[in-house]
Amino acid sequence: MIIERDGPTCVWCRRAFDDRLVRPTTEHLVPRIKGGPSWLENEVAACRRCNNERGHRTLGEYADECEGLGRNPDVDRIVRALHLLQAAIGERGGQRRARPYIATQLRRLQRRTSIT
């Protein structure tokens, strides 16, 4: 479902997924430890390497780190996913802890992208 929505590449390094070396995983935009819900809107497709390396770092921190490593994170896709998550929270309610995290990450990431 997420690959159909987001495309067949990692959101962090843009490597194409395959069955051997670049296996897809689901990456939580807002980590569960920071109040992120277990909803499809809170997930994007990432390769196992990038998902494991990110840990609990913020989206902005990890995007900066990826760029420093010569990767090309798809910031537009991350921002679109954050907007979808924000809309889902608006409809469903709750997620009090996730809301400020999303707003902060959107402000930080939107400086780097064409999406507003």
C-alpha positions in Angstrom: 0.0 0.0 0.0 2.7 2.5 1.0 4.9 1.7 -2.1 1.9 2.2 -4.4 1.3 5.6 -2.7 4.9 6.8 -2.4 6.7 5.0 -5.2 9.3 2.2 -5.4 12.2 4.1 -3.9 13.6 5.0 -0.5 12.5 8.3 0.8 16.0 9.0 2.2 18.4 7.7 -0.4 16.1 7.2 -3.4 17.5 3.8 -4.1 15.0 1.6 -6.0 13.7 -1.3 -4.0 14.4 -4.9 -5.0 14.1 -8.4 -3.6 17.7 -8.8 -2.6 19.8 -5.8 -1.4 17.4 -2.9 -1.1 14.4 -4.2 0.7 11.5 -1.9 1.6 10.4 -1.1 5.1 8.0 1.3 6.6 9.4 4.3 8.3 7.4 6.3 10.8 7.5 10.0 10.2 6.7 10.7 13.8 8.4 8.0 15.9 6.1 6.1 18.2 8.3 7.2 21.1 7.4 10.8 20.2 3.7 10.2 20.1 3.4 9.1 16.5 0.3 7.0 15.7 0.2 3.6 14.1 -1.5 4.8 11.0 -0.7 4.5 7.3 -0.5 8.3 7.1 2.4 8.2 9.5 4.5 5.9 7.3 6.7 6.3 4.3 8.7 3.7 2.3 12.4 3.5 3.3 15.1 1.0 2.7 16.2 -1.1 5.7 19.6 0.7 5.9 18.1 4.2 6.1 15.3 3.1 8.5 17.8 1.6 10.9 20.2 4.5 10.7 17.6 7.1 11.4 16.6 5.7 14.8 14.7 8.4 16.7 16.3 11.4 15.0 14.0 14.1 13.7 13.1 14.2 10.0 15.1 17.4 9.5 18.2 16.1 11.3 18.2 12.9 9.3 17.6 14.7 6.0 20.6 16.9 6.8 22.7 13.8 7.6 21.6 12.0 4.4 22.7 15.0 2.4 26.0 15.1 4.2 26.5 11.4 3.2 25.8 12.2 -0.5 22.3 10.8 -0.4 19.4 12.8 -1.9 16.4 12.6 0.4 13.1 13.2 -1.2 12.1 16.1 1.0 9.0 16.9 -1.2 7.7 13.4 -0.5 8.3 13.8 3.2 6.5 17.1 3.3 3.5 15.7 1.4 3.3 12.8 3.8 3.4 15.1 6.8 0.6 17.2 5.3 -1.4 13.9 4.9 -0.7 13.0 8.5 -1.7 16.4 9.7 -5.0 16.2 7.8 -5.7 12.7 9.2 -5.1 13.9 12.7 -7.5 16.8 12.0 -10.2 14.4 10.9 -9.6 11.7 13.6 -8.6 14.0 16.5 -6.2 13.1 19.3 -2.4 12.8 18.8 -1.7 15.7 21.1 2.0 14.8 21.4 2.5 14.4 17.6 1.0 17.7 16.6 3.8 20.0 17.7 6.4 17.6 16.3 4.7 17.7 12.9 4.5 21.5 12.9 8.1 21.9 13.8 9.3 19.4 11.1 7.1 21.0 8.5 8.6 24.4 9.2 12.1 23.1 9.0 11.7 21.0 5.9 9.6 23.5 3.9 12.5 25.9 3.8 14.2 23.3 1.6 11.4 22.5 -0.8 8.9 24.0 -3.2 5.9 22.5 -1.3 4.2 24.9 1.1 
